[in-house]
Amino acid sequence: MKKEIKCFIAGVITTVLVSSAAFAAPVGKTITAFYNGIKIYVDGNKITPKDGNGKIVEPFIYDGTTYLPVRAVSEALGKQVSWDGKSNTVYIGQNIEEVVVDTAEDFVKSIGSNKKIILKPGVYDLSSVAQNTDLQNGVTFESVTDGKELNIRNISNLTIEGSSEGKTEILVKPRYAQVMRFESVCNVTISNITAGHTPAEYICDEGVLSFQDSEDIKINNCELYGCGSIGLSLYGVQRLDMANSNINHCSLRAVQIYDSKDINLRKSKISNHEAYSNIILVDSSIDILFEECEMTDNNKFEWNFMDVTNKSNVVINKCRIANNSYTSGEKYREICFFKTLNYDENCDSSILVKDTEFNNNVCDYITDNKKAVVFESCTFNGNVWSE
């Protein structure tokens, strides 16, 4: 297998060297190549390598290495091949354009399908951009109560990545605007980004990142902070993976998940929220996983810590849940740490908690339904609640 991979990569290099003469100033080199009638089989099927014009291209050996035509082999493996003459680049599979930006305006203009946008360190204030109604296909600024909100729709294969050289922060000023709202997107990755609203005390009415009717989302090494009302909002999302990230200081709740499936939050922190509802809400969603997460220092939630309702199921595995308590002000209901009963007092949901630490949490009850919430190999220390 290693030899096959070496030959394939070598073929890529050779094809670039031979083909680039048509697009850039060539660099000449005389070599002695050996054509020995080399045959190519892919998964047991013999292929006849041809170029883009249908002309047969014969593999050859040079300096002990076998060189194969990249187009023929790639297409035999089910991958498209394209050539970018401007950058002298061969693309195998999807043609992902990489763009480096350093202003909010350039960032917004670069958003589109098949893009990797790398943001240099700095602050990107989306409210400073000329907020046209329709910037390009799938990217708009839409009016909210106190300004405009960036909406990204019908986009696929998009990566938004902060540079590893320093902090990259995306923010907005309107209190009623999501920082970024995604709808009907596919294969979107957001990494190394800090995002939130400009500071204000407890008055934001929209959140940070929102995804609707979308699939295959990845959020890595990000911080989503208040004063947004909700850090992460999901509606009709399938297959989202959030890892090594931090959601903090939100005013309504940290995470809400509706009508979604296969949602994983791993090795992430949910902390320091002053929520006038719950910290986590899961409704009509299945296969929701919190794994190796820290849920700590949420000291002012007014509803239940986690609501799981309407045929939902959640697994909490190897987490640390500590120093969480409801507000000490006047309350109008009994507060549960884990709530599974619907408003009609029926339960059709479940929570499985495994290998998790509970330390110094305060609540009226740990759960409203002991049959629906199962604890396996968990530890409890210093908690104040009724069992």
LUMMIPA-412628 format. One record per residue (C-alpha): residue in three letters; x, y, z. Coordinates in pm, whole numbers, padded with zeros to 5 digits, always signed. Each point is the difference from the previous one (the first is absolute). Example, Ala and Ser with C-alpha at 12.3 -4.5 7.8 and 13.67 -1.06 7.14 Angstrom:
<recs>
ala+01230-00450+00780 ser+00137+00344-00066 
</recs>
This chain:
<recs>
met+00000+00000+00000 lys+00282+00244+00088 lys+00159-00064-00338 glu-00332+00067-00175 ile-00043+00328+00187 lys+00355+00105-00084 cys-00061-00071-00367 phe-00328+00192+00007 ile+00156+00309+00161 ala+00289-00017-00237 gly-00250-00004-00282 val-00154+00317+00132 ile+00338+00171+00006 thr+00090-00114-00348 thr-00331+00108-00148 val+00037+00344+00153 leu+00353+00035-00138 val-00098-00112-00346 ser-00329+00192-00019 ser+00105+00325+00161 ala+00193+00103-00309 ala-00330+00105-00154 phe-00079+00233+00288 ala+00328+00139+00137 ala+00360+00050-00094 pro+00140-00355-00027 val+00306-00124+00182 gly+00190-00235-00232 lys+00162-00324+00107 thr+00117-00289-00213 ile-00076-00344+00140 thr+00030-00357-00119 ala-00335-00175+00034 phe-00071-00369-00058 tyr-00330-00111-00158 asn-00045-00371+00072 gly-00365-00047-00084 ile-00104+00064+00360 lys-00358-00107+00073 ile-00230+00162+00255 tyr-00271-00188+00189 val-00242+00166+00243 asp-00194-00243+00221 gly+00076-00278-00245 asn-00114+00194-00306 lys+00252+00100-00265 ile-00009+00365-00106 thr+00142+00169-00306 pro+00138+00338+00111 lys-00101+00294-00220 asp+00038+00375+00022 gly-00283+00254-00012 asn-00011-00025-00379 gly-00030-00378-00005 lys+00360-00063-00100 ile+00167-00302+00160 val+00265+00096+00257 glu+00246-00277+00071 pro+00151-00041+00351 phe+00379-00001+00022 ile+00288-00063+00238 tyr+00256+00263+00089 asp+00279-00038+00253 gly-00162-00311+00150 thr-00341+00157+00050 thr-00312-00081-00201 tyr-00195+00308-00115 leu-00370-00023-00076 pro-00232+00259-00160 val-00197+00162+00279 arg-00319+00056-00201 ala-00041-00360-00110 val+00067-00151+00339 ser-00209+00253+00192 glu-00302-00039-00225 ala+00033-00378+00025 leu-00023+00045+00377 gly-00313+00212-00043 lys+00170+00336+00056 gln-00027+00298-00229 val+00318+00182-00101 ser+00033+00368-00080 trp+00287+00238-00069 asp+00031+00358+00120 gly+00244+00172-00231 lys+00013+00317+00210 ser+00144-00178+00301 asn+00154-00300-00181 thr-00212-00233+00211 val-00149-00341-00066 tyr-00328-00068+00183 ile-00100-00362+00055 gly-00363-00033+00103 gln-00173+00320+00104 asn+00160+00322-00114 ile+00037+00183+00331 glu+00125+00355-00037 glu+00211+00128+00288 val-00027+00370+00083 val+00187+00197+00267 val-00176+00313+00131 asp+00073+00269+00258 thr-00314+00219-00005 ala-00366-00064+00079 glu-00100+00118-00347 asp+00235-00244-00175 phe-00118-00280+00227 val-00365+00053-00092 lys+00080+00037-00371 ser+00193-00329+00006 ile-00283-00213+00138 gly-00123-00260-00247 ser+00002-00367-00091 asn+00325-00191-00039 lys+00193+00261+00197 lys+00254-00008+00281 ile+00023+00345+00158 ile+00294+00061+00231 leu-00041+00308+00219 lys+00315+00172+00118 pro+00013+00090+00371 gly-00215+00299+00092 val-00355+00116+00065 tyr-00258-00036-00280 asp-00297+00224+00075 leu-00274-00113-00239 ser-00202+00310+00087 ser+00266+00212-00173 val-00058-00167-00339 ala-00217+00162-00266 gln-00307-00209+00077 asn-00157-00049-00340 thr-00310-00213-00020 asp+00158-00237-00253 leu+00379-00016-00010 gln+00045-00319-00198 asn-00181-00328-00047 gly-00107-00130+00339 val+00142+00289+00205 thr-00224+00282+00121 phe-00038+00252+00279 glu-00357-00007+00126 ser-00173+00253+00222 val-00065-00071+00367 thr-00148+00228+00266 asp+00310+00210+00055 gly+00220-00059-00306 lys+00092-00272-00246 glu+00106-00361+00029 leu+00233-00207-00220 asn-00189-00293-00157 ile+00178-00277-00189 arg-00224-00233-00202 asn+00035-00289-00246 ile+00378-00014+00037 ser+00206-00322+00001 asn+00363-00084+00069 leu+00089+00315+00191 thr+00274+00035+00261 ile+00037+00311+00216 glu+00329-00025+00185 gly+00183+00240+00226 ser+00374+00020-00042 ser+00215-00194+00247 glu+00219+00309+00039 gly-00237+00183+00238 lys-00358+00059+00114 thr-00265+00048-00267 glu-00327+00152+00123 ile-00327+00050-00190 leu-00258+00226+00161 val-00314+00203-00068 lys-00162+00299+00168 pro-00380-00054-00041 arg-00157-00162+00306 tyr-00255-00188-00214 ala+00243-00145-00255 gln+00168-00338-00002 val+00371+00040-00064 met-00043-00244-00289 arg-00317-00183-00101 phe+00034-00303-00231 glu-00291-00157-00184 ser-00004-00301-00236 val+00378-00035+00003 cys+00207-00315-00031 asn+00355-00090+00100 val+00086+00321+00186 thr+00300+00019+00235 ile+00069+00285+00243 ser+00329-00014+00189 asn+00228+00220+00210 ile-00266+00272+00022 thr-00121+00210+00293 ala-00348+00143-00061 gly-00254+00207+00191 his-00175+00332+00042 thr+00163+00323+00105 pro-00018+00021+00380 ala-00322+00106+00171 glu-00162-00103+00324 tyr-00261-00274-00040 ile-00194+00156-00286 cys+00070-00216-00306 asp-00298-00172-00157 glu+00177-00206-00265 gly+00286-00245+00005 val+00337-00070-00152 leu-00019-00289-00251 ser-00326-00137-00137 phe-00044-00289-00245 gln-00332-00097-00160 asp-00079-00290-00235 ser+00370-00072-00039 glu+00231-00301+00016 asp+00363-00100+00055 ile+00111+00292+00216 lys+00329+00015+00190 ile+00096+00257+00264 asn+00353-00034+00137 asn+00208+00205+00243 cys-00254+00281+00017 glu-00136+00229+00270 leu-00362+00116-00015 tyr-00065+00265+00260 gly-00270+00240+00120 cys-00145+00237+00022 gly-00185-00217-00249 ser-00314-00165+00128 ile+00090-00349-00132 gly+00344-00128-00091 leu-00101-00279-00240 ser-00348-00040-00155 leu-00091-00300-00215 tyr-00325-00055-00192 gly-00032-00304-00223 val+00373-00075-00003 gln+00155-00338-00074 arg+00356-00095+00092 leu+00162+00283+00188 asp+00326-00048+00187 met+00127+00267+00239 ala+00337-00066+00164 asn+00248+00182+00223 ser-00222+00307+00017 asn-00141+00230+00267 ile-00349+00149+00033 asn-00024+00260+00273 his-00186+00303+00142 cys-00329-00033-00185 ser-00319+00154+00136 leu-00271-00248-00107 arg+00175-00338-00028 ala+00323-00150-00129 val-00133-00259-00248 gln-00340-00070-00152 ile-00068-00293-00232 tyr-00329-00052-00186 asp-00101-00272-00249 ser+00361-00110-00046 lys+00198-00324-00015 asp+00356-00118+00063 ile+00124+00305+00192 asn+00330-00041+00186 leu+00162+00246+00241 arg+00339-00134+00104 lys+00274+00132+00227 ser-00175+00334+00023 lys-00096+00239+00280 ile-00341+00143+00086 ser+00065+00251+00274 asn-00081+00331+00169 his-00350+00050-00138 glu-00255+00228+00164 ala-00301-00157-00164 tyr-00356+00107+00059 ser-00110-00343-00127 asn+00193-00330-00005 ile+00364-00061-00093 ile-00066-00275-00259 leu-00325-00072-00186 val-00054-00310-00217 asp-00339-00039-00169 ser-00113-00258-00259 ser+00361-00105-00061 ile+00177-00336+00010 asp+00354-00128+00045 ile+00127+00305+00186 leu+00338-00051+00169 phe+00196+00208+00251 glu+00335-00172+00050 glu+00297+00107+00214 cys-00160+00341+00044 glu+00017+00239+00294 met-00327+00161+00110 thr+00106+00231+00280 asp-00068+00325+00186 asn-00344+00063-00146 asn-00136+00169+00310 lys-00313+00186-00101 phe-00224-00220-00214 glu-00369+00052+00074 trp-00147-00314-00159 asn+00131-00357+00004 phe+00367-00055-00078 met-00079-00235-00292 asp-00340-00054-00165 val-00033-00311-00222 thr-00349-00042-00142 asn-00218-00121-00290 lys+00154-00336-00090 ser+00358+00110+00049 asn+00294-00201+00128 val+00325+00132+00145 val+00319-00170+00116 ile+00237+00178+00240 asn+00329-00188+00017 lys+00316+00069+00199 cys-00096+00358+00081 arg+00067+00225+00297 ile-00307+00187+00129 ala+00087+00234+00285 asn-00094+00323+00180 asn-00334+00052-00173 ser-00300+00148+00179 tyr-00329+00173-00071 thr-00050+00366+00078 ser-00053+00089+00363 gly-00283+00237-00091 glu-00370-00072+00015 lys-00096-00310-00197 tyr-00341-00123-00110 arg+00068-00372-00047 glu+00203-00288+00135 ile+00333-00011-00184 cys+00138-00332-00131 phe+00349-00060-00117 phe-00121-00241-00270 lys-00358+00042-00121 thr-00170-00249-00233 leu-00373+00055+00064 asn-00193+00193-00262 tyr-00247+00273+00089 asp-00274-00263+00016 glu+00213-00192+00254 asn+00070-00288-00239 cys+00350-00133-00069 asp+00119-00141-00332 ser+00367+00100+00022 ser+00312-00136+00169 ile+00334+00110+00140 leu+00288-00243+00060 val+00281+00137+00218 lys+00321-00208+00013 asp+00333+00038+00180 thr-00078+00360+00092 glu+00094+00212+00304 phe-00259+00214+00179 asn+00158+00245+00244 asn-00154+00286+00200 asn-00316+00047-00205 val-00314+00153+00151 cys-00354-00077-00113 asp-00336-00106+00145 tyr+00009-00345-00162 ile+00251-00192-00206 thr-00279-00116-00236 asp-00377+00004-00039 asn-00010-00360-00125 lys+00243-00259+00138 lys-00100-00257-00260 ala+00093+00229-00289 val+00339+00111+00137 val+00250-00281+00056 phe+00336+00044+00174 glu+00282-00250-00059 ser+00331+00015+00190 cys-00044+00366+00097 thr+00139+00174+00310 phe-00182+00258+00214 asn+00170+00235+00244 gly-00128+00308+00181 asn-00324+00038-00199 val-00307+00157+00157 trp-00321-00147-00137 ser-00270-00251+00078 glu+00056-00347-00141 
</recs>
